[in-house]
Amino acid sequence: MLFASAAVVMTSCSKDDDNNDDNNNTPSNTITADITQNTTWTTGKTYVLGARIAVLSGVTLTIQPGVIVKGEAGTGANATALIIARGGKIMAEGTATQPIIFTSVADEIAPGQIASPNLDPDLNGLWGGLLILGNAPISADAEAVQIEGIPPSDQNGLYGGTNAADNSGVLRYVSIRHGGANIGEGNEINGLTLGGVGSGTVIEYVEIIANQDDGIELFGGTVNVTNALIWNTGDDAVDTDQSWAGTLDNFIVVNPGDECFELDGPEGTMEDGHIIKNGTVYAGAAEGLVDLDDNSIVEMMGIYFFGIAASQDFDLVPTGLTASNLQATIPDGTVVTDYFIAGSDAFVTSVAAGSNTVGADVSKFETWSWAAVSGALDEF
């Protein structure tokens, strides 16, 4: 994998000197208050999150192709983040040639660039992250609860409800980088948090890079995620909780810090499961491959694991797990069950490097993702 090295330099964004409908903008395009009316952030511009910003219920934030959003530095209650509150919408529709990029103010990247000119792709915790919260069902002690990473005093952090088809908008061709600021002991913000997000929401072609906590974490809801890439997370690459009932299809995981997958079971009386399929996983420095609970409900298929090292494992086969057609390239002189729990050889096949017949369609990440343009996917 290729890593550019350079010093961290703080920069400011360009002046916004035209008449547009950007809500709460100062002349420097810094957003300092919640978005309370329909707002558009326009192609060619950079916007700075000067605080924890929420798009309120009934309001739509439209982000045009090529826009760059940068979060100011901050931890605790001062951590910057963009929250799409229940009933709000984000319409962030980039393209394969003009992705939308969320990053830190320390990043000197400008509209039209894909790779950062000065930050390494393993530098994390420089700002918060993106949280989308909806009204879809969750498995918890209450119909709606507070999302992790947002102080309980902020009611925009509530998620969950009864509308499985809830629509929080669109994320398409979006890259989220260098986030995961800590708001308290063990309470970091994920790169992309999806809490109670409904199936009416479209999430596809998303990239999470160098987040201090998890890459993507899904708390209940029914949303599907397609064409996702998670690279260099400090914790888990994909974390599922509270009976998420969607599908993750065509994904790449590269070098997480803890588990490649943490797939938790229901926390309340509502029980549902999800599907994870068609993925390629480079385990790298991960602590483990798959971590499950006794009550996890998940179906896994068509996934290829490689870059596996000693002590990394698929730790449990609960009764709610259905697994098929998994392949792994394992170190010489070892067997599948050294890494995948006993009995897993019924659904895991050992294959030579480069001979896998399952995995992600890597072409879906070309041109628009930093991982692809940096060469980090050349061995995939």
Buried (B, 14 or more C-beta within 10 A) or exposed (E): BEEEEEEBEEBEBBEBEEEEEBBBBEEBBBBEEBBEEBBBBBBBBBBBBBBBBBBBEEBBBBBBBBBBBBBBBBBEEEBBBBBBBBBBBBBBBBBBEBBBBBBBBBBBBEBEBBBBEBBBBBBBBBBBBBBBBBBBBBBBEEBBBBBBBBBEEBEBBBBBBEBBEBBBBBBBBBBBBBBBBBBEEEBBBBBBBBBBBBBBBBBBBBBBBBBBBBBBBBBBBBBBBBBBBBBBBBBBBBBBBBBBBBBBBBBBBBBBBBBBBBBBBBBBEBEBBBBBBBBBBBBBBBBBBBBBBEBBBBBBBBBBBBBBEEEBBBEBBBEBBEBBBBBBBBEEEEEBBBBBBEEBEEBBBBBEEEEBEBBBEBEBBEEBBBBBBBEBBEEB
